[in-house]
Structures are given as structure tokens and as C-alpha cells.
Amino acid sequence: MPLILTPGYLEAQAAFYEQLGTLQRAGLGLIGALQTVGKNPPRRSVVAMVPAIIAGLQRGETFSDALGSVPERLPELDRSLLEAGEKTGRLDQVFLTLGRYYSDRARLLRKMLSSFAYPVFVLHFAALIFPTSLLTDLVWKGEVLPFLLSKLGIFIPLYAIGIGLLMLGTGRFGGQWKALFESILNGIPFLGEARRNVALARLAMTMEALLSAGINISEVWVLGSRCSGSPRLIRATTHLPQGIAAGRTPAEMLPAIRAIPTLFCNLYQTGEISGDLDNTLARLHVYYQEQATRQFEAIVDWTPRILYLAVVLYVAWNILSFYAGYFGAINDAMN
């Protein structure tokens, strides 16, 4: 996985999973599907792990064990979902689901980059121009060093923040760092809610697949929380298997879990009582996925506008400060 995700890489990842899912649904075995995609890959770096996986499968390992030989190349979410898909016998569906997931991420990232292009250009232009006194001294007095130090003091922190945010999008961090980043990002209005909806959609999707395959409810919650990709959800549901073993149902315990919203709890309880829990979870997955998609699209639409407005206000403030100082100097000279 690259250090920074690009739309091209995400689109190649989506094509990789979509090809595997399509070949599996056509009746081709897993090894045959991997070999076929490996010969005509959407992108060479995406299929670098394929030979190691095929070698593991040919040694008699399960797909999950074979994936364990390339942990640094596969995100945790992918590994968890693929492990769940193998246990349920629905790898083809998981491949296609991951394909749609990466396709949506690529589309949103491409839209975000195109939306940010103009505001970022204006920000660079304004940072180079203002304050005008430094630019004037550079042109007329040749004071290069003060000008460069001033601009580096602006650009280095901005680039560091930008690169850091892009690296967070790769999901390379784990453990306590991931929990810390989640708590910070979840505290941001609107973005936090969108991230929580994504985690709930993944949870519902994985649980529905596992239940349909006949996996016991205790393991369903363990794997489902892992696939959510949310340390907060994992911590909040860690006691559920013990409660289930003691004779309690998940529906009885969910209302006490703050990380799971009331709507999810109510519908889960209804599905559990009616015996239609798998269909209820499928509907919950669609609901939370659609909510998250709308929220992320709104964030992508409005963040560049807010940035552009901030840059315009910064430019206006500098222009007003310049003319205020200019007219002030004239007034002093006249007096």
C-alpha cells in the first residue's frame, strides 16, 4: 500500500476486487481467479501480493492464512472482510462489495482534489504576495533570506498538515494511534457523524453476511466490530460475547452501548424478535451507507468553499491593512 493514496490507486484496487468477484461468480476457483487477474492487472503495485497468496493456497492454507503472509500490503478492513467472506462462503460478494467501496472512495477523492485545486492555488498566491512589505523588500532591496524564511514558516506547517491528513486516509496506523485519530476526527462536526455512519454500515454488512452463513451470534459480533474499522465500536462491544454466554441477548445489552445509536438498537431488537435479523441488518447497512455517502459528498462540496472564503477574507484584510497604513503615512507626512 502506498504512503499516500491517490484516485488512480483506489480505482485500480476497485478494479482488482471487481475482477475477482466477477470471475468467482462465473465459477472460476479462487486460485484461477487470482492467476487470471495477476496476468492482466489493473495496476502492477496492486497485485504485488498475489503470488504470495497463490503460493499459500497451493500449500493447502486457507485464504485467511494466505493473507496473513502479506499483512503490510492489505488494509485491516480488507483482511477482516475477506476472512468473514471465506467463513461464510461469500467471497464473491465480499470482493464486489470491496470493489464498490474503493470505487466510491476514488470518486470522492478525485472530486475533493478537483474542488480544492483553485482554493489551494489562491492560498499559495496570497501567501506569496502578503505581507506586501516583504515582497517589496525582495524586489527593491534584494532581501531574499527574510522573504524565504517567512514563506517557509507558512508553507512547511501547511504541507505537514496536508500530508498528515492524506496519510491518515491510508489507514496505516493501528492500535492506540488509530484510536486517538478516531477520537479527534469524530469530534469534528459532521465529519465525525459521517465516519460513525461508515463504521455502522460496515458492522451491519458483515453481521448480515455472517448470520446468513449460520455463524453463531457471539462470533458475528466479534468479527462485525473488527470489520467496522472503529476502535470505539470494538471497545464498546467487547463484552457482548460474555453476556451472550451468560444467557443474555444482544438486543438486551445494546441500549447500554453509547457507540450504537438508538435507531440501530431498535431495529436490531425488532429483527431479533421477528426472526428476520439478517434482512434487518441488510437494511441497516444500506441506510447507514447512504447517510455516510451524502455526508461525505457534502463535506467535499463545502470544505473548499470555506477554504476559499477564508483565503478571500485573508486577502481582503491584508489589502485593507496596506491602504490603512498607506493613507496613515500620507496623513502623517501632511501633518
C-alpha positions in Angstrom: 0.0 0.0 0.0 1.4 3.4 -0.9 2.3 6.0 1.6 -0.4 8.4 0.2 -3.5 7.2 -1.5 -4.3 8.6 -5.0 -7.5 8.3 -7.0 -5.6 6.1 -9.5 -4.5 3.6 -6.9 -8.0 3.4 -5.4 -9.6 2.9 -8.9 -7.0 0.1 -9.6 -7.9 -1.5 -6.2 -11.6 -1.3 -7.1 -11.0 -2.9 -10.5 -8.9 -5.7 -8.8 -11.6 -6.7 -6.4 -14.4 -6.3 -9.1 -12.5 -8.6 -11.4 -12.0 -11.2 -8.7 -15.7 -11.1 -7.7 -16.8 -11.4 -11.3 -14.5 -14.3 -12.0 -15.7 -16.1 -8.8 -19.3 -15.6 -9.7 -18.6 -17.0 -13.2 -17.5 -20.3 -11.5 -13.7 -19.9 -11.6 -11.8 -21.1 -8.5 -10.0 -18.7 -6.2 -6.5 -19.7 -7.4 -7.6 -19.5 -11.1 -9.2 -16.0 -10.5 -6.1 -14.7 -8.8 -3.9 -16.1 -11.6 -6.1 -14.5 -14.3 -6.1 -11.1 -12.6 -2.4 -11.4 -12.0 -1.7 -11.8 -15.7 -3.7 -8.7 -16.6 -3.6 -6.5 -13.5 -5.3 -3.0 -13.4 -2.0 -1.8 -11.8 1.2 -3.7 -11.0 1.5 -2.5 -7.5 -2.0 -3.6 -6.6 -1.3 -7.3 -7.4 2.2 -7.5 -5.9 0.8 -9.6 -3.1 -1.0 -12.1 -5.5 2.0 -14.6 -5.9 2.4 -14.9 -2.2 -1.3 -15.6 -1.7 -1.4 -18.2 -4.5 1.7 -19.9 -3.0 -0.1 -20.1 0.3 -3.3 -21.6 -1.2 -1.3 -24.1 -3.1 0.4 -25.2 0.1 -3.1 -26.0 1.5 -3.5 -22.9 3.6 -6.9 -21.2 3.9 -7.4 -17.9 2.2 -7.2 -16.1 5.6 -3.9 -17.8 6.4 -2.5 -16.9 3.0 -3.5 -13.3 3.5 -1.5 -13.3 6.8 1.7 -13.7 4.8 1.2 -10.2 3.3 -0.2 -8.1 6.2 1.7 -5.0 5.3 0.1 -4.8 1.8 -3.6 -5.3 2.8 -5.6 -2.9 5.0 -7.1 -4.3 8.2 -10.6 -3.7 6.8 -9.9 -5.7 3.7 -8.4 -8.6 5.7 -11.3 -8.7 8.1 -14.0 -8.6 5.4 -12.2 -11.2 3.3 -11.8 -13.5 6.3 -15.6 -13.1 7.0 -16.3 -13.8 3.4 -14.3 -17.0 3.4 -16.0 -18.2 6.6 -19.5 -17.6 5.1 -18.7 -18.9 1.6 -19.5 -15.5 0.1 -16.1 -14.3 -1.1 -17.5 -13.3 -4.5 -19.9 -10.9 -2.7 -17.2 -9.5 -0.5 -14.9 -8.9 -3.5 -17.7 -7.0 -5.2 -18.5 -5.0 -2.1 -14.9 -4.0 -1.6 -14.8 -3.1 -5.3 -17.7 -0.7 -4.8 -16.2 0.6 -1.6 -12.9 1.6 -3.3 -14.7 2.9 -6.3 -16.7 5.3 -4.1 -13.5 6.3 -2.3 -11.7 7.1 -5.6 -14.7 9.1 -6.8 -14.9 11.2 -3.6 -11.1 11.7 -3.5 -10.9 12.8 -7.2 -13.8 15.2 -6.6 -12.2 16.5 -3.5 -8.8 17.2 -5.2 -10.5 18.9 -8.2 -12.6 21.0 -5.8 -9.6 22.0 -3.7 -7.3 22.9 -6.7 -8.5 26.5 -7.1 -8.7 27.5 -3.4 -5.2 25.9 -2.8 -3.8 27.9 -5.8 -5.3 31.2 -4.4 -3.9 30.3 -1.0 -0.4 29.9 -2.4 -0.7 33.1 -4.4 -1.9 35.1 -1.4 0.8 33.7 0.9 3.5 34.7 -1.6 2.1 38.2 -2.0 1.2 39.2 1.5 2.5 40.9 3.6 3.5 43.1 0.7 6.3 44.7 2.7 8.4 41.5 2.3 7.7 41.3 -1.4 8.7 45.0 -1.8 11.9 44.5 0.1 12.7 41.4 -2.1 12.2 43.3 -5.3 13.8 46.6 -4.4 16.4 45.7 -1.8 17.2 42.1 -2.7 16.4 40.8 0.8 15.9 37.1 -0.3 16.5 35.4 3.1 13.8 37.2 5.1 11.3 36.5 2.3 12.2 32.8 2.1 12.1 32.3 5.9 8.7 34.0 6.2 7.2 31.9 3.4 8.7 28.6 4.6 7.2 29.4 8.0 3.8 29.4 6.4 4.2 26.6 3.8 6.0 24.0 5.9 3.3 23.7 8.6 0.5 23.7 5.9 2.2 20.9 3.9 2.9 18.9 7.0 -0.8 19.1 8.0 -1.9 18.2 4.4 0.5 15.2 4.1 -0.5 14.0 7.6 -4.2 14.1 6.7 -3.5 12.2 3.4 -1.5 9.6 5.3 -4.4 9.1 7.8 -6.6 8.2 4.9 -4.4 5.2 4.1 -5.3 3.5 7.5 -1.6 2.6 8.0 -1.8 3.4 11.7 -3.1 0.9 14.3 -3.7 0.3 17.9 -3.6 3.4 20.2 -2.7 5.8 17.4 -5.8 4.7 15.4 -8.0 5.1 18.5 -6.5 8.6 19.1 -7.1 9.7 15.5 -10.6 8.4 15.6 -11.4 10.3 18.8 -10.0 13.5 17.2 -11.8 13.1 13.9 -15.1 12.0 15.5 -15.0 15.3 17.4 -15.2 17.3 14.2 -18.8 18.3 13.5 -20.4 16.5 10.5 -17.2 14.6 9.7 -17.5 12.6 12.9 -21.0 11.7 12.2 -20.1 10.6 8.7 -17.3 8.4 10.0 -19.6 6.8 12.6 -22.2 6.0 9.9 -19.5 4.3 7.8 -18.5 2.1 10.8 -22.1 1.2 11.4 -22.6 0.3 7.7 -19.6 -2.0 7.8 -20.8 -3.5 11.0 -24.3 -4.3 9.7 -22.9 -5.6 6.3 -20.5 -8.0 7.9 -23.0 -9.2 10.5 -25.6 -9.9 7.8 -23.2 -11.9 5.8 -22.1 -14.0 8.8 -25.6 -14.6 10.1 -26.7 -15.8 6.6 -23.9 -18.3 6.7 -25.0 -19.7 10.0 -22.2 -18.3 12.2 -23.1 -18.1 15.9 -24.2 -14.6 17.1 -21.2 -14.3 19.5 -18.7 -14.6 16.8 -20.8 -12.5 14.5 -20.4 -9.5 16.9 -16.7 -10.1 17.3 -16.0 -10.2 13.5 -18.5 -7.5 12.8 -16.9 -5.0 15.2 -13.5 -5.8 13.7 -14.7 -5.1 10.2 -16.3 -1.8 11.3 -12.7 -0.4 11.4 -13.7 1.6 14.5 -11.7 1.1 17.8 -14.6 2.8 19.6 -17.1 0.2 18.4 -14.6 -2.7 19.1 -14.2 -1.4 22.7 -17.9 -0.8 23.2 -18.9 -4.3 22.0 -16.1 -6.3 23.6 -18.3 -7.5 26.5 -21.1 -8.8 24.3 -19.7 -12.4 23.9 -19.5 -12.8 27.7 -23.1 -11.5 28.1 -24.4 -13.9 25.3 -22.6 -16.8 27.0 -24.4 -15.8 30.3 -27.8 -16.1 28.5 -28.5 -12.5 27.6 -29.4 -11.5 24.1 -27.6 -8.7 22.2 -30.8 -6.7 21.9 -30.9 -6.5 25.7 -27.4 -5.2 26.0 -27.3 -2.8 23.0 -29.2 0.1 24.6 -26.5 0.5 27.2 -23.8 0.9 24.5 -23.4 4.6 23.7 -21.4 3.9 20.5 -24.5 2.3 18.9 -27.4 4.8 18.1 -31.0 4.2 19.2 -32.2 3.5 15.6 -29.7 0.7 15.2 -30.7 -0.8 18.6 -34.4 -0.6 17.9 -34.3 -2.2 14.5 -31.9 -4.8 15.7 -34.3 -5.7 18.6 -37.2 -5.9 16.1 -35.2 -8.1 13.8 -34.2 -10.4 16.7 -37.7 -10.8 18.0 -39.2 -11.4 14.5 -36.5 -13.8 13.4 -35.7 -11.6 10.4 -32.4 -10.3 11.7 -30.4 -10.9 8.6 -32.7 -8.8 6.4 -32.9 -6.1 9.1 -29.1 -5.8 9.1 -29.1 -5.6 5.3 -31.5 -2.6 5.5 -29.4 -1.0 8.2 -26.3 -1.4 6.0 -28.0 0.4 3.1 -29.4 3.1 5.4 -26.1 4.0 7.1 -24.1 3.7 3.9 -26.4 6.1 2.1 -26.2 8.5 5.0 -22.4 8.4 5.1 -22.2 8.9 1.3 -24.4 12.0 1.4 -22.5 13.4 4.3 -19.0 12.9 2.7 -20.2 14.4 -0.5 -21.5 17.5 1.4 -18.1 17.7 3.1 -16.3 17.5 -0.2 -18.6 20.2 -1.6 -18.4 22.7 1.2 -14.9 22.4 2.6 -13.2 24.0 -0.5 -15.8 26.8 -0.4 -15.0 27.5 3.3 -11.3 27.4 2.5 -11.8 29.8 -0.4 -13.8 32.2 1.8 -11.0 32.1 4.4 -8.4 33.0 1.8 -10.6 35.8 0.4 -11.0 37.3 3.9 -7.3 37.0 4.5 -6.5 38.8 1.2 -9.1 41.5 2.0 -7.7 42.0 5.5 -4.2 42.5 4.0 -5.4 44.9 1.4 -7.3 47.0 3.9 -4.2 46.9 6.2 -2.0 48.1 3.4 -4.2 51.0 2.4 -4.8 51.9 6.1 -1.0 52.1 6.6 -0.5 53.9 3.3 -3.1 56.6 4.0 -1.9 56.8 7.6 1.7 57.6 6.3 0.3 60.2 3.9 -1.6 61.8 6.7 1.4 61.9 9.0 3.5 63.4 6.2 0.9 66.2 5.6 0.8 67.0 9.3 
